[in-house]
């Protein structure tokens, strides 16, 4: 049985996702949350196999949960016209990207595919991502940080942090959004087991991940 947790603020989209379990006996919806705290509480309680979210949440509790439970596959629903949102979701580690208008059959198919370890995203993003090394995340995201498990993108953010750049400056350097930078910074702090950016840079230097 595939355990699915839904995190969605928009009531209309939430209602369209609720019947997923009714259409497939192999899927069960363990919970539906419309705020970050409720989501984390439900996620810790039910340990879902697949998480469905409206857009890419950038709240720190959600990010910390993602770091702790990165085995959970992640479906992000975005505006199909927003190429940037698609790349941001891939960079953050999404296992599947679906348009907000996706029908129930497509959603169920995506859930089953990513629960089996595959990645699902639009063909146009696949074509364009070939020019953006390391952008495809998912559960199989390649890491370079040894025991820290930092991804290539997180290493790039960490290097920029060591250079003294602010989140906005990091966003400009890497060509990603401010919210995506916040997501990666929170993930870096969690993986390095530190509370501040300064501590992260110091520990990274001690581990030989960055040069000061």
C-alpha positions as CSV (number, residue, x, y, z in Angstrom):
1,X,0.0,0.0,0.0
2,X,1.4,3.4,-1.0
3,X,0.9,6.0,1.8
4,X,0.1,9.5,0.4
5,X,0.1,12.7,2.3
6,X,-1.4,15.9,0.8
7,X,-0.2,19.4,1.6
8,X,-2.3,22.0,-0.2
9,X,-3.6,25.4,0.7
10,X,-6.0,25.9,-2.3
11,X,-9.3,24.3,-1.4
12,X,-10.3,23.5,-5.0
13,X,-7.0,21.7,-5.7
14,X,-7.3,19.9,-2.4
15,X,-10.7,18.6,-3.2
16,X,-9.5,17.4,-6.6
17,X,-6.7,15.4,-4.9
18,X,-8.8,13.8,-2.2
19,X,-10.4,11.0,-4.4
20,X,-7.0,9.6,-5.3
21,X,-7.4,6.6,-2.9
22,X,-10.9,5.9,-4.1
23,X,-9.6,5.4,-7.6
24,X,-6.8,3.0,-6.7
25,X,-7.0,0.3,-4.0
26,X,-3.2,0.3,-3.8
27,X,-3.1,3.9,-2.6
28,X,-4.2,5.3,0.8
29,X,-4.3,9.0,1.7
30,X,-3.0,9.1,5.3
31,X,-3.7,12.8,5.8
32,X,-4.4,16.2,4.3
33,X,-2.8,19.4,5.6
34,X,-3.3,23.1,4.7
35,X,-0.6,24.5,6.8
36,X,3.1,23.7,7.6
37,X,2.7,22.6,11.2
38,X,-0.2,20.2,10.4
39,X,1.8,18.8,7.5
40,X,4.9,18.1,9.6
41,X,2.8,16.6,12.4
42,X,1.0,14.2,10.0
43,X,4.3,13.4,8.2
44,X,6.0,12.4,11.4
45,X,3.0,10.3,12.5
46,X,2.3,8.4,9.3
47,X,5.7,8.3,7.5
48,X,4.3,8.7,4.0
49,X,5.8,7.1,0.9
50,X,4.6,10.0,-1.3
51,X,3.9,13.6,-0.6
52,X,1.8,15.9,-2.8
53,X,2.3,19.6,-2.4
54,X,0.9,22.7,-4.1
55,X,4.0,24.5,-5.3
56,X,7.3,24.3,-3.4
57,X,6.9,25.0,0.3
58,X,9.8,27.1,1.6
59,X,8.9,26.9,5.3
60,X,11.9,25.7,7.5
61,X,9.9,23.0,9.2
62,X,9.0,21.5,5.9
63,X,12.6,21.7,4.7
64,X,13.9,20.0,7.8
65,X,11.3,17.3,7.5
66,X,12.4,16.7,3.9
67,X,16.0,16.3,5.0
68,X,15.0,13.8,7.7
69,X,12.7,11.9,5.5
70,X,14.3,12.2,2.0
71,X,13.2,8.7,1.1
72,X,9.6,10.0,0.6
73,X,8.9,10.7,-3.0
74,X,7.6,14.3,-3.7
75,X,5.1,15.5,-6.2
76,X,4.9,19.2,-6.8
77,X,1.9,20.8,-8.6
78,X,2.8,24.0,-10.4
79,X,1.5,26.3,-13.1
80,X,2.4,24.5,-16.3
81,X,3.5,27.8,-17.9
82,X,6.1,28.5,-15.2
83,X,9.3,27.0,-16.5
84,X,11.3,28.6,-13.7
85,X,9.0,27.0,-11.0
86,X,9.6,23.6,-12.7
87,X,13.4,24.0,-12.5
88,X,13.2,25.2,-8.9
89,X,11.2,22.1,-8.0
90,X,13.7,19.8,-9.7
91,X,16.6,21.6,-8.0
92,X,14.9,21.2,-4.6
93,X,14.6,17.4,-5.1
94,X,11.0,16.9,-6.5
95,X,10.4,13.4,-7.8
96,X,7.5,14.5,-10.0
97,X,6.2,17.8,-11.5
98,X,2.6,18.0,-12.6
99,X,0.4,20.9,-13.8
100,X,-2.3,22.2,-11.5
101,X,-4.8,20.9,-14.1
102,X,-3.5,17.3,-14.0
103,X,-6.4,14.8,-14.1
104,X,-6.8,12.0,-11.5
105,X,-5.4,9.3,-13.8
106,X,-2.2,11.2,-14.4
107,X,-1.8,11.9,-10.7
108,X,-2.3,8.2,-9.8
109,X,0.2,7.1,-12.5
110,X,2.8,9.6,-11.2
111,X,2.3,8.4,-7.7
112,X,2.9,4.8,-8.7
113,X,5.9,5.6,-10.8
114,X,7.7,7.7,-8.3
115,X,6.9,5.2,-5.5
116,X,8.8,2.7,-7.6
117,X,11.8,5.1,-7.7
118,X,11.3,6.8,-11.0
119,X,11.2,10.5,-11.8
120,X,8.3,12.2,-13.7
121,X,8.4,15.6,-15.2
122,X,7.4,17.4,-18.4
123,X,9.3,16.6,-21.6
124,X,10.1,20.2,-22.2
125,X,11.8,20.5,-18.9
126,X,13.8,17.3,-19.5
127,X,15.1,18.8,-22.8
128,X,16.1,22.1,-21.3
129,X,17.5,20.6,-18.1
130,X,20.2,18.9,-20.2
131,X,21.9,22.3,-20.3
132,X,21.7,22.6,-16.5
133,X,24.0,20.0,-14.9
134,X,22.9,18.6,-11.6
135,X,19.5,20.2,-11.7
136,X,17.5,17.0,-11.5
137,X,17.0,16.1,-7.9
138,X,14.6,13.4,-6.6
139,X,15.6,10.7,-4.2
140,X,18.6,9.7,-6.3
141,X,20.2,13.2,-6.3
142,X,24.0,12.8,-6.6
143,X,25.9,14.0,-3.6
144,X,29.5,15.1,-3.1
145,X,29.6,16.1,0.5
146,X,30.7,12.7,1.9
147,X,28.9,11.8,5.1
148,X,27.1,15.2,5.1
149,X,25.1,14.1,2.0
150,X,25.1,17.6,0.4
151,X,23.9,17.7,-3.1
152,X,25.8,19.6,-5.9
153,X,23.4,22.5,-5.6
154,X,23.8,22.6,-1.8
155,X,27.6,22.6,-2.2
156,X,27.3,25.6,-4.6
157,X,25.1,27.5,-2.1
158,X,27.5,26.6,0.7
159,X,30.4,28.0,-1.3
160,X,28.5,31.2,-1.9
161,X,27.7,31.4,1.9
162,X,31.5,31.0,2.6
163,X,32.1,33.9,0.2
164,X,29.8,36.1,2.4
165,X,26.9,36.4,-0.1
166,X,23.4,37.0,1.1
167,X,20.5,34.9,0.0
168,X,19.6,37.4,-2.7
169,X,23.2,37.5,-3.9
170,X,23.3,33.7,-4.0
171,X,20.1,33.6,-6.0
172,X,21.6,35.9,-8.6
173,X,24.9,34.0,-8.8
174,X,23.2,30.6,-9.2
175,X,20.3,31.8,-11.3
176,X,17.7,30.5,-8.9
177,X,15.0,32.1,-6.8
178,X,15.4,33.6,-3.4
179,X,12.9,31.0,-2.0
180,X,15.0,28.2,-3.5
181,X,18.1,29.5,-1.8
182,X,16.3,29.6,1.5
183,X,15.2,26.0,1.0
184,X,18.8,24.9,0.3
185,X,20.2,27.0,3.2
186,X,17.8,25.3,5.7
187,X,18.7,21.9,4.2
188,X,22.5,22.7,4.6
189,X,22.0,23.7,8.3
190,X,20.1,20.5,8.9
191,X,22.6,18.2,7.2
192,X,25.6,19.9,9.0
193,X,23.7,19.8,12.3
194,X,24.2,23.5,13.0
195,X,21.9,26.4,13.8
196,X,23.4,29.4,11.9
197,X,25.0,30.2,8.6
198,X,28.3,31.1,10.3
199,X,28.4,27.8,12.1
200,X,27.7,26.1,8.8
201,X,30.6,27.8,7.1
202,X,33.0,27.1,9.9
203,X,32.0,23.4,10.1
204,X,32.2,23.1,6.3
205,X,35.7,24.5,6.4
206,X,36.7,22.0,9.1
207,X,35.3,19.2,6.9
208,X,37.2,20.5,3.8
209,X,34.0,21.4,1.9
210,X,34.9,25.1,1.5
211,X,38.0,27.3,1.6
212,X,38.0,30.4,3.8
